Amino acid sequence: MSLLEYLASHPPLFHAGVFLAGLAVGSFLNVVIFRLPRRMHQEWRRDCCALLNVTPSADLAEEAPGLVFPASRCPHCGHAIAPWENIPVMSYLLLRGKCSSCRQPISMRYPLVELLTASLSLLVSLRFGFSAQTIAALLFTWCLIALSGIDLDHKLLPDDITLPLLWLGLLVNIFMLFAGLIPALLGAMAGYLVLWIVYQVFRLLTGKEGMGYGDFKLLAALGAWNGIQMLPLMLVMASLIGALVGGSRILSGRQQRSQPIPFGPYLALAGWVALLWGPRITATYVTWAGR
């Protein structure tokens, strides 16, 4: 019996393996969330210097860290993180949330992202079981976590993630894993156009930009994965969650009305829920509304 056959016949082991893999991937996503925007900003500054024929500053002469190499270091003292200090969640607990060298606190964000990634990965495996849908949905989940973290930090949804996510959604739906190919194509086109139209109308009425182009691309990617039939659910869900969270932050004084609110995390959450339970939610609503 092969390893795959063994895991398929022992669901608890499969789910445990997915959870552990999620912890490891979550550790990598922390690096992506931290490093990718900084690499992009450095590339933009270099391009601006080249366009304006200006000599780049000294900090642009050094290559920004990659997503895999070099190894992570403490942002306070530069201490190279040893392998035993990089075990997801466990290392944070063993170090008591502090750098082993300078004793400066380590952000709680790192273990939280690892636990979030592992938990959502486990839910995916429980929903789809031992199947190709699980593999695809895991990639979908991990991309959305990275995009959400970057958008929360920088109000940015990188094309390096959104565009491959869009094409991957169309690819998996060639095999009709989550939707037919035609609904996926229509979902990608309609997802982009809906928010683009909202953006243009808002700009005409107020003279301001209500959202970024990254939001259009993300909804296009979500439409490619879920199909056009899930767009209303995703838009309503994202708008409601965004309004509740944004409104509560403004009322509590943690955010000013003039400050932009990243919409990407709410779109990501809505798209993830739609992928796992969208048909059930819409069927329940139709049944309830028909009474």
C-alpha positions in Angstrom: 0.0 0.0 0.0 1.4 3.4 -1.0 1.5 6.4 1.3 -1.3 8.1 -0.6 -3.5 5.0 -0.3 -2.7 4.8 3.4 -3.7 8.4 4.0 -6.8 8.0 1.9 -7.9 5.1 4.1 -7.0 6.8 7.4 -8.7 10.2 7.4 -7.5 11.3 10.9 -3.9 10.9 9.8 -4.6 12.8 6.6 -6.3 15.7 8.5 -3.4 15.8 11.0 -0.9 15.9 8.2 -2.8 18.8 6.5 -2.8 20.7 9.8 0.9 20.2 10.3 1.5 21.2 6.7 -0.6 24.3 7.3 1.6 25.3 10.2 4.7 25.1 8.0 3.1 27.0 5.2 1.9 29.6 7.6 5.5 30.2 8.7 6.4 30.8 5.0 3.4 33.1 4.5 4.7 35.2 7.3 7.9 35.7 5.2 5.8 36.4 2.1 3.7 39.0 3.9 6.8 40.7 5.3 9.2 40.6 2.3 7.2 40.7 -0.9 5.9 44.3 -0.5 9.3 45.5 0.4 10.8 43.9 -2.7 8.1 45.5 -4.8 8.6 49.0 -3.2 12.4 48.7 -3.9 11.7 47.7 -7.5 9.3 50.7 -8.0 11.9 53.1 -6.6 14.6 51.7 -8.9 12.2 52.1 -11.9 11.5 55.7 -10.9 15.2 56.4 -10.6 15.8 54.9 -14.0 12.9 56.8 -15.5 14.0 60.1 -14.1 17.7 59.4 -14.8 18.5 59.8 -11.1 21.3 58.0 -9.3 19.7 55.4 -6.9 20.4 55.9 -3.2 22.7 53.5 -1.3 19.8 51.4 0.1 18.7 50.6 -3.4 22.1 49.2 -4.4 21.6 46.2 -2.1 19.3 43.4 -3.3 16.1 43.0 -1.2 15.8 39.7 0.6 14.1 36.9 -1.4 11.2 34.9 -0.3 13.3 31.9 0.5 16.8 33.2 1.0 18.5 34.6 3.0 17.4 33.1 6.3 15.2 35.2 8.6 16.9 37.5 11.1 15.7 39.4 14.2 14.6 42.9 12.9 16.0 44.4 16.2 19.5 43.0 16.5 20.0 41.1 13.2 20.4 37.7 15.0 20.2 34.9 12.5 17.1 32.7 13.3 18.3 29.2 14.1 16.3 26.2 12.8 15.1 25.3 16.3 13.9 29.0 16.7 11.8 28.7 13.5 9.4 25.8 14.4 5.9 27.1 13.9 4.1 28.1 17.1 6.4 25.9 19.3 9.4 28.1 19.0 7.4 31.1 19.9 6.2 29.4 23.1 9.7 28.0 23.9 11.3 31.5 23.5 8.4 33.0 25.5 7.7 35.5 22.7 11.2 37.1 22.8 14.3 37.0 20.6 16.9 34.6 22.1 19.7 37.2 21.5 18.4 40.7 22.3 15.2 39.6 24.2 13.1 42.0 22.3 9.5 40.9 21.9 8.4 38.9 18.9 5.1 39.9 17.4 2.2 37.7 18.2 1.3 37.9 14.5 3.7 35.2 13.6 2.1 32.3 15.6 -1.4 33.6 14.9 -0.8 33.5 11.1 0.6 30.0 11.5 -2.4 28.8 13.5 -4.8 30.5 11.2 -3.2 28.8 8.1 -3.3 25.4 9.9 -6.9 25.8 11.0 -8.2 26.9 7.7 -6.2 24.2 6.0 -7.8 21.6 8.3 -11.3 23.0 7.5 -10.5 22.6 3.8 -9.5 18.9 4.3 -12.6 18.2 6.4 -14.8 19.8 3.7 -13.4 18.1 0.6 -11.6 15.0 2.1 -8.8 13.2 0.3 -9.3 14.7 -3.2 -8.0 17.0 -5.9 -10.4 19.6 -4.6 -8.5 19.7 -1.3 -5.1 20.3 -3.0 -6.6 23.1 -5.1 -8.5 24.7 -2.2 -5.4 24.6 0.0 -3.5 26.7 -2.6 -6.5 29.0 -2.9 -6.6 29.4 0.9 -2.8 30.1 1.3 -2.9 32.7 -1.4 -5.8 34.5 0.2 -4.1 34.6 3.6 -0.9 36.1 2.0 -3.0 38.7 0.1 -5.0 39.6 3.2 -1.9 40.1 5.4 -0.3 42.3 2.7 -3.4 44.4 2.2 -3.8 45.0 5.9 -0.2 46.2 6.2 0.2 48.1 2.9 -3.2 48.6 1.3 -1.8 46.6 -1.6 -2.8 43.4 -3.4 0.2 42.3 -5.5 -0.2 41.1 -9.1 2.4 38.5 -8.3 -0.3 36.7 -6.3 -3.7 37.8 -7.7 -3.0 37.1 -11.4 -1.6 33.6 -10.9 -4.6 33.0 -8.6 -6.9 34.0 -11.3 -5.3 31.8 -14.0 -5.1 28.9 -11.5 -8.9 29.2 -10.9 -9.6 28.9 -14.6 -7.2 26.0 -14.8 -8.8 24.0 -12.0 -12.2 24.6 -13.4 -11.3 23.2 -16.8 -11.7 20.0 -14.8 -14.8 21.4 -13.1 -13.5 21.1 -9.6 -15.6 23.9 -8.3 -17.5 25.4 -11.2 -17.8 24.8 -15.0 -15.3 26.5 -17.2 -17.9 28.9 -18.8 -19.2 30.1 -15.3 -15.6 30.5 -14.2 -14.8 32.6 -17.3 -17.9 34.7 -16.8 -17.2 35.0 -13.1 -13.7 36.3 -13.8 -14.9 38.9 -16.3 -18.0 40.0 -14.2 -15.9 40.1 -11.0 -13.5 42.6 -12.5 -16.2 44.7 -14.2 -18.5 44.9 -11.2 -16.0 46.6 -9.0 -14.5 48.6 -11.9 -18.0 50.1 -12.5 -18.5 50.8 -8.8 -15.1 52.5 -8.8 -15.9 54.7 -11.8 -19.3 55.7 -10.5 -17.9 56.6 -7.0 -15.1 58.6 -8.6 -17.6 60.6 -10.8 -19.8 61.3 -7.8 -17.1 62.2 -5.2 -14.0 62.9 -7.2 -12.2 60.3 -5.0 -11.0 56.8 -5.6 -13.0 54.4 -3.5 -10.8 51.3 -4.0 -7.8 50.1 -5.8 -7.4 48.1 -9.0 -6.1 45.2 -6.9 -9.6 44.7 -5.5 -10.9 44.3 -9.1 -8.3 41.6 -9.9 -9.0 39.8 -6.6 -12.7 39.6 -7.2 -12.0 38.4 -10.8 -9.8 35.6 -9.3 -12.6 34.7 -6.8 -15.1 34.7 -9.7 -12.8 32.3 -11.7 -12.7 29.9 -8.7 -16.3 30.0 -7.7 -18.1 30.8 -10.9 -20.4 33.7 -11.7 -23.3 32.2 -9.7 -21.4 33.0 -6.5 -20.6 36.6 -7.2 -23.8 38.0 -5.5 -23.1 36.0 -2.4 -19.4 37.1 -2.3 -20.2 40.8 -2.8 -23.0 40.9 -0.2 -20.9 39.0 2.3 -17.7 41.1 1.8 -19.7 44.4 1.9 -21.5 43.4 5.1 -18.4 42.2 6.9 -16.5 45.3 5.8 -19.2 47.6 6.9 -19.5 45.9 10.3 -15.7 45.8 11.0 -15.0 49.3 9.5 -18.0 50.8 11.3 -17.0 49.3 14.7 -13.4 50.6 14.3 -14.6 54.1 13.5 -17.1 54.1 16.4 -14.4 52.8 18.8 -12.0 55.5 17.7 -9.4 53.1 16.3 -9.7 54.5 12.8 -10.6 57.8 11.3 -13.3 58.2 8.7 -10.8 59.6 6.3 -8.5 56.6 6.5 -8.9 54.0 3.7 -10.1 50.6 4.8 -8.5 47.6 2.9 -11.3 45.7 1.2 -9.1 42.7 0.2 -9.4 40.7 3.4 -13.2 40.9 3.3 -13.3 39.8 -0.3 -10.9 37.0 0.5 -13.0 35.8 3.4 -16.2 35.9 1.3 -14.5 34.1 -1.5 -13.1 31.4 0.8 -16.5 30.8 2.5 -18.2 30.7 -1.0 -15.7 28.0 -2.2 -16.4 25.8 0.8 -20.0 26.4 1.6 -21.4 28.7 -1.1 -23.9 26.2 -2.7 -25.2 25.3 0.7 -25.6 28.9 1.8 -27.5 29.9 -1.4 -29.7 26.8 -1.2 -30.6 27.5 2.4 -31.4 31.1 1.5 -33.5 30.1 -1.4 -35.4 27.7 0.8 -35.9 30.3 3.5 -36.9 33.1 1.0 -39.5 30.8 -0.6 -41.4 30.2 2.5 
